[in-house]
Amino acid sequence: MRAILATRFFIFLAFSAMSAIAKKKMEIVPKVFSIGAANLSLNWTAVELFSEGAWSVKHADLTGFGMTMHQQGFQTALDQFDDKLRRAIQLLKPSVVVVASKGLNILTHLADAGIYKGPSVLLSPIPNICNLVPGETWEEQWSASMSILVDAIDGPIGIGVGDSLNEQTLIKDMMDEAGVCGSLEEEADGRVSFRRCANWFLRSFPGDHGWKNQRINASNVASLIKEVLTMADRTEIGLNEV
């Protein structure tokens, strides 16, 4: 009888411990790490409101990056802020990294160096010449940037662009013409998928290159983050259908 009671007691302790671990995991809120290059700051307070507490946002302070980039080149700015970005990612361990505009090649730098290789959101990405992205033409820079992301990023990638002619021509069409991920395919709900990059998608929202900075689009930025996190969760548990 004592043996049975002892066994039940240890089972109870084990179950309690497992429940505590599960509860702790549920309480861990995914961190979204926003990295800007020389961009106008997004209204992350407004964006985070649409997370409904499901994730939180931390923004990288890269004061001076833009000035260095304009005066000495993008690569010099990358080198100057490399240590700061490494430390921030090691400390935060983000679930998603968000980059905007020229921040695209901050992400390729981090991915190629193995600093961050996880789920990512690109807001109106624009390539910029640097050591990893040679070439004088946008075609060459887009091809190099996308190739790095394909090779180095393991998680899903969500891309948001404005629906203006410039955004569609200079970003969406250029990504299509680069051919790195095959042709872009329009889906019924407006989502654009990439034929050879199954965990990539693109969505268009009202506005030009500054759409992401407009409060009216805060919910759209949040929707991209939510979609990428959902895709990452599905991949983790083995559900590969998007």
Secondary structure as UniProt FT lines:
FT   HELIX           2..27
FT   STRAND          31..35
FT   HELIX           44..49
FT   TURN            50..53
FT   STRAND          56..59
FT   TURN            63..64
FT   HELIX           65..72
FT   HELIX           74..92
FT   STRAND          96..100
FT   HELIX           101..103
FT   HELIX           104..112
FT   TURN            113..114
FT   STRAND          120..123
FT   HELIX           138..152
FT   STRAND          157..162
FT   HELIX           165..167
FT   HELIX           168..172
FT   HELIX           173..178
FT   TURN            180..181
FT   STRAND          184..186
FT   TURN            188..189
FT   STRAND          192..194
FT   TURN            195..196
FT   STRAND          197..205
FT   TURN            209..210
FT   HELIX           211..213
FT   HELIX           215..217
FT   HELIX           218..236
FT   TURN            237..238
//
